[in-house]
Amino acid sequence: MTSADFQALAPLLVLSAAAVSLMLLIAARRSHAMAAWVSAIGLVSALAALALLATPQAGRPVTTLLVIDGYALFYLVLVIAAAAVVSVVSYAYLAVRGPLPREEYYLLLLLATLGAAVTVTADHFAAFFLGVETLSISFLGLIAYPHLAERPVEASIKYLVLSGVASSFLLFGIALVYAATGTLSFAAPVAGVATEFGGRDLYWLGGVAFILVGIGFKLSLAPYHMWAPDVYEGAPAPVTAFLAVVSKCAVFALLLRYVLSAGALASRDVMQILAAVAVLSILAGNVLALLQDNVKRILAYSSIAHLGYALVALLAGGALAVEAVSVYLAMYAITTLGAFVVVTLLSQPGAERDADALQDDYRGLFWCHPWLALAFAAMLLSLAGIPLTLGFIAKFYAVASGVSENLWVPVGALVIGSVIGLYYYLRIIVVMLAAQPAAAIAPARRAPWPGCVLLALLTVALLGLGVFPSPLVAVVRATTMDLTERSALVRVAPAPHRAASAQAYSR
């Protein structure tokens, strides 16, 4: 490895050093404040390393496992910034949760962020699996906090079982793809496997199908979504925010890189599988959300639907798909993170559950905590896709990308799902506007100021980019150019030329 490689890997190295340093400090002296500060400094330093990192060459591989390009940098900023927000709001949340060992929470948070960072830079199945498993295993401990309560432990066990099932599908799928192609590189499967016919294609198609099932579990896409509502409800609010944003964005970014690099969208069977999953996720997520009275469960089903919307954009392929998915995931990260920050700030000290009961915790919220209620309403309206919010821009991108490729069934499901979603988002706002004060929220209690500042910044970004989205669109176009050019090469070149391109890239 050269010095340029170490420079490109600086964000990952900073995260690794922060995790090791925190582990050593915990062994020497336990301090909640120290652990929180080390975690925050490590995450901010990783962001600084990204800011100082010179723009890499297009598709620059760092070893055979990772690629550091503009696409990876965009999602590294997204997941590390989201992790920093979660780290800050977690401090006040954990400080009032009784005599619990809190320091390991931040260690697991750093390790999960490192796993997400490896996931978004992976260009090889070995790095893909290591990143996803580092992320998933760290969540097992995070979901169980505070572990003196029963619901977080139950949620962690459910996540353990289903995450293990998903990993089994991934491993078997990777084995089948390796049997068909003879390599674990993402780019290599484009060498004719989607265009030739015979037994070799059955291995490749079966492997891709198993990989998509495993990724579907990780993303909680229908029909693999059964774990998400229970885990969202049982996990602590900051962990739920981290799971909903960092984990989902990292895995979806990897999915987009894989299907474009491998030319998987050239296969009609793969397109049909992804289209069916998108339609099921949109309809199941929105319809089941109508039946919920728990805010966390509503947001869980909402995330299922929104990742279905993002799949519609992914199905378009090419430059528009990369741009549309990136804008959509940026919107999803800002709005979902903001919504769970509100839940975290409203959660009572010493309570057995978070502030997630719709009627008990949110009724009359506008009259008790008007600024929190306004911020929460802005997040919900953005998720609904109301104009002047970033959610409207993101859904417009998704619809435009689907229409450009004549994906009428997924686009129709997107429109129908958006109409259904508008009902349950507005339902929460109506409850917050009700005349009766919220019974479970003390009006005199003030939310911690760091969380309020972060929530204000998220709200300003949500509304500002909704009114003037050009800065976000410009950043997305500049950073995703490498992946766009590479996917165009895969789609246009004939099979022999694709093979040569893939071999040259892997070298």
Buried (B, 14 or more C-beta within 10 A) or exposed (E): EEEBBEBBBBBBBBBBBBBEBBBEBBEEEEBBEBBBBBBBBBBBBBBEBBEEBEEBEEBBBBEBBBBBBBBBBBBBBBBBBBBBBBBBBBBBBBEEBEEBEBBBBBBBBBBBBBBBBBBBBBBBBEBBBBBBBBBBBBBBBBBBBBEEBEBBBBBBBBBBEBBEBBBBBBBBBBBBBBEBBEBBBBBBBBBBBBBEEEEBBEBBBBBBBBBBBBBBBBBBBBEBBEBBBBBBBBBBBBBBBBBBBBBBBBBBBBBBBBBBBBBBBBBEEBBEBBBBBBBBBBBBBBBBBEEBEBBBBBBBBBBBBBBBBBBBBBBBBBBBBBBBBBBBBBBBBBBBBBBBBBBBBBBBEEEEBBBBBBEBBBBBBBBBBEEBBBBBBBBBBBBBBBEBBBBBBBBBBBBBBBEBBEBEBBBEBBEBBBEBBBEBBBBBBEBBBBEEEBEBBEEEEEBBEBBBEBBEEBBEBBBEBBEEBEEBBEBBBEBBBBBBBBBBBBBEBEBEEBBEBBBEBBE
